[in-house]
């Protein structure tokens, strides 16, 4: 028997360990086959693998379980009990029992075994509508937590967009610095060859070496900035140890990408946002929860009525209880607290103020959403205009740099003019990249503010574990 019990215990331990391991296993984003990572893919990977999303999903499951707990209170409860005891009487009690037993010609024992078994069913018929409001509260809580999950996804998509675009800007600056290094490397070769044949001054060689070292320093700095930006993006993607794969390159920033403005009016966008934003939906559910909590606070002002049935049996000497050892009791009871030191009234006041807080918090969020949309629209328009101006400037500066290079090669302009034109070109390229990133960031933030940035992503499966 002991071996069987030990085997069952070991099996349960193994099953428990396997279940625990399965629960602890987390999905990790796989970038092994990705060479060029774009924004949408980054957002999809983050939604699937970010551990914060798993935590939010777990909160939804907890809220769903609380609804089941609230529904369960409508059903009767059934409890079974069993007992066994060995009773040894004191010497004086035993002697008294002996004398009584002798009057009838019987005997008694000082030690006896007593066994009992029973079952009790209880069903609450009325509790001041407490169960109604408790179920409503749990249901609204589930909807609130579900909306919070959607809002977490909305914010994650926005955070990934910001991290990706900042990393993309750093990568673009690396490319600009590398092109600058290549330009001065070639210029140094030309200047050295001119000096070797006596057609150019040594000062040009020294000057270009200085510019080349400056370009290398800038390249090293931007590479470190890109590396740091990669860590933040990797953390959002849920990659182990926040390590961004070295073989993955971000999609290049398209300098000719279309920059469309927003055609809808702020009033239309605000109306759409108020209907679509999950954080507003969550606070609406919080207001309803607070209303249900007021109902819960009123429940103690009513009586509580329940019926109960008990079947109980007791036997002495052995555990073989039979039908003749059992008795039953069926009854109904009512309880009504008439005074509790003002605690019930205080709970009502607390619930009313909690609802008041939720209502004003919701109103404040609505105002914040309207302000956020108007601000994002202004930033989007400014970024769009900045992109247009920087594109025009790039064409002018490119032409000016090419002209300065041709004049320098022909000996008609000084190296100072060429260096100045090259610096202007690098600065303008960087400003255009910054303007494009600002535009895309403004667009992503506007999509987030209106609650539309999740429209192209599949919602999480209901009941996901």
N, C-alpha and C positions, 0 to 999 in steps of 0.2 A: 504493500500500500504506500509506504514511504517513497519507494522508487517511482511509483506512478505520479504521486503529488509533486515530486521533484522534477519529473519530466514535464508535467504541465506547467510548472513555474518557469522552467527554462524556456519553454515554447513561448509563453506570454512575454517574457523578457525580450526574446528575439524579435517577436512581432512588434513590441513597443519600440525597440531600437530601430527597426526598419521603418516604422511609421514616422518616427522622429527624424530619421535621415531624409525621408521623402519630403517631409514638411520643410526641412532646412535647405533643401536644394533650390537654388534661385537661378532664374534664367539670366544668362549673361550675353550681352551683345557680341555677335560674331563679325569681326571685321577682317578675318583672314583672307577673304576672297574679294575684298573691296580695295581698289587702288586709288580711285578718286571719289571722295565723299562729298555729296551735295547736301543742301540744307534740309530738304524734305526727308531724305534717308536718315539724316541725323535725328530729326524730330521723331520719326517712326521708331528708330532704335531706342530712343530715350523713353518713349511711352511704353515700350515693351519690356525694358530692362532696368529702368531706374528703381532702386529699392524703395524710394518714398511712395511710388505708385502702389507697390505691393502692400506697404503699411496702410495706405488709404483704403485699399480694397479690403484689408483685414478689418478695418473699422466699419465698413459697410456690412460685412458678415456678422460682426458683433451686434450692430443695430438690428439686423434681420432676426438674429436669435432673440433679442429682447422683445420683438413683436410676438414671437412664438410663446415666450414666457408670459406675456400679458394675456394672450388668447387662452392659455392653459388655465387661468384662474376662473374661467367660466364653467369648467368641468368639476365634477365631484372629486374629492381626494380620497384615496383608500390607503390605509396603513395597516400592516400586520405586525404582530409582536409575539415574542416567545420568551419564556424565562425558565430557569431551573435553579433551584437553591437547596442547599442542605442546611437544615435548621437544628440546632442543638439547644435544648431548653436549659435554663439554669437549674441548679439542684433543688432550690425551693419550689420553683414552678413544676418541676418534674414530680416532686413528692406530692404536691397538691393535686396534680393530674392523676397520680396513682391512687390516691384516696378516693377521688371521684369515680375513677374507673372501677375500684373495688366494690363500690356500692351497687354496681350493676353486674358484678361478677366478671368484669373484663380486666384487661391489662393495657398499658401504654408504653411507648418507647421514649427515651430521652432525646434521641436523634431521629429525624425524619427527612425524607426528600420530598420537595414540592415542585411541581411542574405546572406551567401555565401557557396558554396560547390564546390569541385573540385577533380580531379584525375590526377596524373602525372605519366607517364611511362618513364623510362630512361634505355637505353641499351648502354653499352660501346662496341664499335666495335673494337677499337684498343687502347692499352695503353703501347706500347713499350715492349710487351711480359711480362709485370709485373705479370699478372695473371698466366701465365705459370710457371714462376719461383716461385711465391708465393705458388702455389699448390705443386710443387716439394719440396720446403722447408718444407712445412707442412707434406708431406708424409715421407720425410727423418727424420723429427723430431719424427714422430710417431714410425718409425722403431728404431730410437735411444733410445727413452724412453722404448719401448718394450724390447730392448736388455738390458737396464739398469735394468729392472724388473728381467730378467733372471739372470743378474749378482748379483743382490741383493739376489736372492734365492741361488746362488752358494756360496756367502760369508756367508749367514746365515747357510747353511748346514755345512760349515767349522767351523763357530763359535760355533755351537751346539756340533760338534764333540770335539772341544777343551775343552769346558765347561764340557761336559759329561765325557771325559776321565780324566780330572783333578779331577772331583768329584769322579770318580771311583777309582782313585789313593788314594784320601783321605779316601774313604770307605775301601779300602784294608788295609791302614795303621791302621785304627780303628780296623779291624779284627786282624791284627798282634799284636797290643797293647793289645787287649782283650785276645788273646791266651797267651801272655806273662804274663798278670795278673793271668790267670788261672794256668799257670805253677808255678808261685811263691806262689800262694795260696796253692797249693798242697805240694810244698816243705816246706812251713811254717808249715803245719800240721805235716809232717813227722819229721821236726826238733824239733817241740814242743814235739811230742811224745817221741822222742829220749832223749830229755832233761829230760822229766818227769820220765823216767825209768833209768836215769843216764848213758845213752849210748851216749850222744852227748853234746857238750859244749853250754853254753848260748850265746857265741859269734856267733855261726851259726844262732841262732834264731834272734839275733839283725841284723845280716847281711842280712838275707833273708827279714826281715821286711823293711829294707831300699830299697832293690831291688823291693819289692812289691809296696812300695809307689812311687818309680820311674816309675814303670809300670803304676800305676793309673794316675800319672801326665801326662805321655805320651798319655794314652787313652783319658783323658779329652782334651788335646791339639788337638789331631787328630779329635775328635768329633766336636770341634769348627771349625776346618778347613773344615770338611765335610759340616757342617751347612752353612758356608760362601759360599762354592762352590755351594751348592744347591740354594742359592739365585740367583746367576748369571745364572744358568741353568734355573730356573723358569722364570726369566725375558725374556730369549730368547724364551721360550715356550709360552710366552704371558699370564702367569698365573696372576690372580689379585693380586696386592700388592707384586708381586715377591715372593710369599710364596710357598715353595716346600712342598707338602703333607707329613706328618709324617709317613703315612702308606706305602709309596712307597719306595722300596729298588731298587737300581741300580743293573743291572746284574753284577754278580761277574766277576772279572778279571780272565780269563782262563790262568793259568800258562803254559798249554800245547798247547796253540793255535799255529797253523802253522804260520811261519813267512817267507813268500815267498819273494824273491827279485824281482826286475823289470827286465823282460826279454828284453824289447825293448831298443834300443839305445837312447841316448839323442837327436840325430838328428831327429829320427822318432817321439819322443814325442813332440819335439818343433814344428814340422810340423803339428801334430795333434792339438796341442794347438792353433796355429795361425789360424787354420780353425774352431775351436770349441769355443774358449773363447768369451763369450758375451761382455766383456768389449772392446775387439778388434773390434767386430762387431759394437758396439756403436760408437767408434771413427771413424770407416769407414763411418758411416752414418753422423757423424759430419763433415767430410771432404766434403761429398756430399752436406750437408746443406750449407757449406761455399761456394761451387761452385754455388749453387742456389742463395745465397745472392749476389754474384757478378753479376748475371743476373738482380736481383732486382735493384742493384745500376746503371745498364746501362739504365734502363727504362726511367728515366727523360731526356735522350738524344734524345728521340723520341717524336713525337707529340701524343696527345691523341684525339681520335675521338669518339663521341657518338651521338646517336639520342635521341630525347625526344618528347613526345607528351603530351599535356595538354588539359584537358576538364575542364572548369571553368564556374560557374554560379553565378550571384548576383541578389538579389531581395530585394526591399524595402517594408516595411510595414508588411509583414508576411513571414513565413518560407516555404510557399507552392511553392517551385521552380518548374517550368515546363520546358518543352523542349525549349520554346521560350526564357528562361532566360540563356541558356548555349551557350558558344562559344568554339572553339577548336583551338589549335595551334600545328603544327607539324614542327619540324626543326632538323637540324644537325649542330653541332658545333665542331670546332677543336681548341685546345689550344696547344701551344708549347712554353715552356720557353727557351729563348735564352741565358739568363745569370742570375745566382743566386749567384754571388759573389764567385764562386769557390767551392760552397758546394757540387755540384754533383761530381766534380773531387775528392774532399776529401772523399766522401762516397765510391768511387771506390777504392781509396788507402786503406781505412779502410777494405773493403771487401777482397781485395787481401792479406793483411797482416793477416786477420783472417783465411783465407784458409791456408796460409803459416804456421801459428801457429798450426792449426789442423793437417797438414801433419807431422810436426816435432814431435808433441805430440804422434801421432800414431807410428812413428818410434821409439820414446823413449819407448813406451809401449811394442813394439815387442822385443826390447832388454831386457827389464825388465822381460818379460815372459821367455825368453831363460835362463837368469841368474837364475830366480826362479826355473825353472825345474832342472837345473844342481845342484843347491844347495840342493833341496829336494831329488834328487837321492843320493847325497853324504851322507846326513843325514839318509836316509833310509838304505843305506848299513852299515853305522856305527851302527845304532840301531839294525839292524839284527845281526851283529857280537856280539854286547853287550849282546843281549838276549841269544845267544848261550853260551857265556862265563859265564853268571850269572846262567844259568841252570846247567852247570857243577859244578859251585861253590856251589850251593845250595845242591847238592847231597853230596859233600864232607863235608860241614859244618853240615848237618843233621847227617851224620854218626859220625862226631866228637862230636857233642852235645850228641848223644845217648851214645857214649862211655864214655864221661865225667860223665854223669848221672849215668850210671851203676857202674863206678868206685867209685863215691861219695857214692852211696847207699851201696856199699860193703866196704866202709871205706878205699879204696885204693887211693883216690884222695881228694884234699882239695876243699872246697866250692869256693875258688877263681877261680880254674880251671873251675868249673861248671858255675859260673857267666860269665866268659869270653866266654865260649862256647855258652851260651845262648844269650849273646849280639851279638856275631858274627852271630848267626842264625837269629836274628831279623834284623840285618843290611843287611844281604844277601837277606832275603825275601823282604825287602823294596827296595833294589837295583834291584832285579828282577822285581818287580812291576813297578818301575820307567823305567826300560829298555823296558818292554812290552808297557807301555803307550807311551814312546818315539817312539817306532816302529809304533804303530797305529796312532799316531799324524803325523808322517812323511808320512805314507801312505795316510792319509786323505788330507794332504797338497799337496801331489803330485797329487792326483785325482782332487783337486781344481785347481792346477796350469795348468793341462792339459784340464780343462773344462769338466771332465768326472764324477764329483761327483753328477750330477743331472740325470744321465742316467737311474737310477732305480726308479726315482720318476716321478709321472704323472705331466705334465705341467699344469699350471693354465688354467681354462676354458676361452676361448676368450670372451670378453664382460662381464666378471664377475663384478658385482657391489659391 
